[in-house]
Amino acid sequence: MQGLSPQRVLIYSHDTFGLGHLRRARAIAHALVAEAPERRVLILSGSPVSHAFRFAPGVACRRLPGVTKLDSGAYRSHGPGHDLDAVVATRAALIRHVARRFAPDLFLVDKEPAGFHGEVLPVLAPLKARGCRLVLGLRDVLDDPALLAPEWERKGALGVLPLYDAIWIYGLREIYAPLAGLALPAGVAERLTYTGYLRREAPPEAETGAESFLLVTPGGGGDGVDLVEAVVRAYEAHPVPHPALVVFGPFFPGEARAALSARIARHPRLSALDFDVRLERLMRRAAGVVAMGGYNTFCEILSFDRPALILPRVRPRREQLIRAQAAARLGLVETLAPGEDAPERMAAALAALPGRPRPSAQPIPGLLDGLPAIRRLVQAPGSGVPRVAAE
């Protein structure tokens, strides 16, 4: 089936506890069915909030048992008292069952070549033997190469790469090459394609002009306490002329959320929401965005052309820091590195944010071409999107 347009696409979304992977998979799935309404896309996701999202006709989401990442980078079962090995075994069995029943023409695996703890590895060779095309999809930045190389060596990820017919990188090499510095197996580098970033759209009711508020978003929120604390502390210490709306995210720690909500309620220029699955509406209306700079938020900043201030996290991965620094060098965003968010400096950056240049002031060819590129790539290998040679 590799020469035909796939009618059944299975997407493995490497979700542990956050939102990013599911939102990326959903954007890709919606783009695929919009082009070919007869196509069916099934997403496998471990996100505990997948039920909160609406999916287009032709797209379905099958929930895998959840796991969550600790600050150390280790994982545990999302459900209390559940052994991680048992959860992984259950997830792997579900993936095998779905792969057999759904019988995809294309299997798009997100981020981890072998899946979480190797859970997709058992289905790769059988699917390939049945004619299913295997594609690995990678965000623009994975981690610092000095950290990524030993991680992938430990997981055996490099040895899995030759099974894949193609590797799609959802970004531009001009910004970052995520596999640079890795000793790729022979022939793998020729299978890499940089698609560009994934453009996001707001719901039709969001067609309104920009307003004067700053949108503060830590994404899913699980590691967003430092970002929100820095913003609230700046507003408390110094006058900032623009109101700010904090959207905590569904995984923001409960105790910290309660404490920060109380402080926000006392400040006349601050307000807060717990969670909004249609964050794009707020992004389009905002005069500026304050964020940690995860992949999806970065795509939205580019898509809605918002001035942005990025305060990246650096643990357990340096992904956000690498992306923020690369984007800042190109003039797409402003960034404050860890330790640079003292109240006075933060307040000055917030006050200046709406007047900063938008990302479109630095035009970069192909920057947001990701979804059209993926639609062409899905049709058949070598279908009009230029590949990029060795890293």
N, C-alpha and C positions, 0 to 999 in steps of 0.2 A: 504493500500500500504506500510505499515511500514516494512513489511518483505521482500520487493523487492527492487532491485536497482532502485533508482529514475531516471526517464528519463526527468523530467521537474523540474528544480531547480530555484526557485526565490530567489534572494539575495537582501535584503534591505541594502543599503549602507548608513550609517549615515553620509552623507556629509552635511556640512553647507557651508563652503566657501573654505576649503582646498583641498588637494590632497590625504591625507593619506588613508582615508577609501575607496575611489574608487580604488586606486592602490592595496590595500589588497584584495578587492572584485574581481578585475580583475585577480590577481594572482591565487586566488582560482578557479575562473570560468575557466580559461585556463587549470589548472591542471585537472579539472573534465572532460572537453571535450576531452583533450588529451588521457585520459584513455578510454573513451567511446564516439567515434565520433558521435554516434546517439543521444547522450544526448543534450538537449537544456537548456541553462542557460540564464536567463534574470536578469539584474542588474537594480535596481531602485536607481538613484543617483541624488543628488541635486548639484553636482559639475558643475560650469559654464564652465569648460574646458574639460568636458567629450568627446566632439567632437574631441579633439586633439589626442585622443588615438585610436590606432587600436585594434580591438577585433578579436579573433580567430573565424574561422567558427564554428557556433553553439552557439556563445555568442553574445548577444545584450544588449544594454544599453538604458534604457528609462529615459529621463531627467525629474526630478521633479523641480518645481519652487524653485529658490535659496533663501537661507537665509544666513546670516553671523553673526559671533560672534564678539561682541565688547570687548574691553580690560577689561571691568567690568565683563565679563562672560555672559552678557545678549545678546539677539539676536534681529536682525531686518531683514526686508525683503531686499533681494539683490537689487530688483528694487526700484527706488526712488518713493515715494508716495504710495507704496503698504502697506496696513495694514497687520501686522504680522498675526493676527487671520484669516484674509481672505486667506492669502497665505497658512497657515497651513490647513485650510478647503479644499482648492484646492488640496494640496498635498495628504491629506487623501482620498479625493474622487478618485484621480488617482490611489492610492494604492489599493483601493477597486475594482475599475474597472479592473485593471491589474490582481489582484488575481482571480477574477471571470473568466476572459477571458483566462488567461494562465493556470489556474487549476494546480498548482504545486503539485508534489509529496513530495517535501521538501522545506520548507521556512526557509532560513538562515538569521537571523536578526542580524545586526551588532551593538554591543556596548550598545544600549539603549533597555531594555526589552520591553518598550511600544512604542519605536520610538520617534522621535522628537516631543515634546509636545503631546505625546500620539497618534501619527498619525497611528501607525500600530495596536494599540489595537483592533479596531473594526474588523479586519480580522483574528485575532488569533483563537478565538473559532470556527468561521465558517469553517476555513481551517482544523482545528483539527477534527471537526465533519465529514468532508468529507474524512478523512484518511490521510491528509497531515501531515508529520512529521515536528515538529517545533523545530528548533535549534537556540540557542543564541550563537553568536560568540564574544568572548572578546579578546582584545589585552592583552599583558602580564601585563600592568600597567594601571589602570584607574585613580587613584588619591590617595592622602594621605587618609587613612581610616577615619581620623577625619573630612575630608571634604566630602568624598564620602558618608559616612553613612547618614548625614542629607540631602544631595542632593537626594539620592535614596528614603529616607523617604518622602521628599517633592513631588517627582514625582510618588510615589506609585510603584516604580520599584520592590521592594521586593515582593509585593503581586502578581505581574505578573509572577514571576519565576516558580511557579508550573505548569503553562500552557506549559512550554517547556519540550520536551522529553529529551533533552540533552543540555549541555552547554560545548562548546569547547573553551578552553583557548589557544591562539596562542603563547605559550611560555613554560617555564619550571618552575616548582615550586621551583627548586634550585635557580632560579634567583629572582622570586617574585610570591606571591600568591595574585592576585588582589582582591579577595573577602574576604581575611582574615580580621577579625574584624567586619564583618557584621553578623547580626542575621538572618541567612538564614532560610526560612521556612522548616518544616520537609520534609525530603526526597530529598531536592534539592542538598545537598552536594554529595550524591551518584551519581548524574548525571554529575558531573564535569569530564572532561578529559583534561589533558595537552597534547597538540599535539607536542610541539616543535615549533621553529620559522619557518617562511615561506621562503624557499630558493628561491633566485631570479637568473634568467639567463640573460646573455647579448645576444643581437642579434648576429647572426653568424658572421657578418662583424667586430665584436669587438674582434675577436680572435687575439689580439696583445699583445706584452709584455708590462710590466709596464714602464711608463715614469717618468721623474723626477719632474713633477708638483704636487702641492697640490690641491686637489679639495675642494672648499669651497661651501657648499650647505646648505642653510636654509630651504630646503624642498619647500613647496609652497611659502614661503617667506613672508607671511602676518605679521609674528611677528619676522622677521629675521634681522631687522636693527641693533640691538646690536651686533649680531654675525659678520656681515660683517664690521661694524664700528671697532670692536676690531681687526680684521685681518688687515684692511687697515691701521689703526693707528700704529700697530706693524711694518708693512713694511715701513711706512714713518719715524718711529723713529729709527729703528735699521736695520742693514744689515741682511737679511734672505737669505741663499744661494739658496733656491729653488724657482722657479717661482710658482705662484698660479693662478688658474682659479676660478673666482667667478661665480656661476650660481644663479642668483637672485631668480628665481622662478616667476610664473605668477602673484602672488598676492603681490609682494614686493611693498611697498608704492611708488607712482610715484615720489614725490618730493625728497624723500631720495634716490631713485634709480638714479635720475639725478645728485644729488650732489656727490654721491659715484662714479658713472661712470666717472665723470670728474676727480676725484682724482686718480682713477684706470688708466685712460688713460695717466696720467702724470707720472706714475711709471713704470720703465722699466721691473720690474719682475711681474707685475700684469696685468691680462686681465679679461674680463667678457663676459658672455652670459646672455641674458634675461631669456631663458627657453629652456629646452631640454627634450622632453617627453621620450627619451631613455637615461636617466641619467646613466643607467647601463653600457653603453659603456665607459663613462668617468670614472666611478667608477673603472672599471676593469683596465684601463690604468694608473690610478693615483698612485703616490708613497705614498700617505697618504690622509686622508680625515679629514676635519674640518667641524663639523656639530653641530646641536642643539640636535640631538639624538632622533628624533621622531621614531615611531615604524618601518616604512618602511625603513628609512635610516639605522637604526640599523640592520635590516635584510640584507640589501645590504652590509654593512660593514662586517658582518659575512660571507655572501655568497661569496664575492670576496676577503675575507681575507686581508683586508687593515688595516694598522695601523691607528688608529683614535684618534682624539682629540675632545672631546665633551664639548661644552659650553651650558648647558641646560637652558631653560627658567624656570621660577618658577611661572608665572602668565599667565592665570587665574588658571591653574592647576600645580601641582607639579610632574606630570607624568614623564616628561623628566628628572628631577633631580633624582627621585627615580630610574629610569632605569639606568641612567649614574652611579650613585653611586654603584648600585648592580653589574653592568658590570665591573666597575673599581676594585671592591673588588675581582672579579674572574680573573683579569688580562686581560680582553678582550679589554678594551679601556683605554685611559687616559682621565681624566676629569679636567676641571677648573671650580670651583664653581663660582656663581655670586660674583663679587667683586674681583676676582683673575685674571682678564684679563688686568692688567696694561701692557703698551706697552713692557717693558723690559721682564717681565715674559712671555707674549704672544709670543714675538719674539723667546725667548729661546725654548719654547715648539714647535713652528713651525719648528725651525731649527733641533730639535732632532726627529721630528715625523717620517721621513722615516726610521730611524734606530731603532725604537721601535719594540718590538715583535708583530707579527701578532696574531690575535685571535686564530689561529690554534695552537699556542704555548701552549695554555691551553685547551687541548681537553676535551670536555664535552659530554658524551654520549647523543645522541638524540637531540643535540642542533638545528639542521636544518632539523629535520624529519617532520616538520609540514604538508607539502603538501602530502607526502605519507600517513601520518596518517589520514588526512582528506579524502583522497580517500578511505581508508579502512572503516572509520567511516560512510561514505555516503552509503556504500553498505547495511548495516543493523546495528541496535544497537548491541553493544557487539562483534564487528567483528575484534578482534585482537589487539586493542589498549588499553593498561591497563588504567583503570580509577584510579582516586585518591580520597581517602576518604575525610572525612570532613576537611574543612579548619581549 
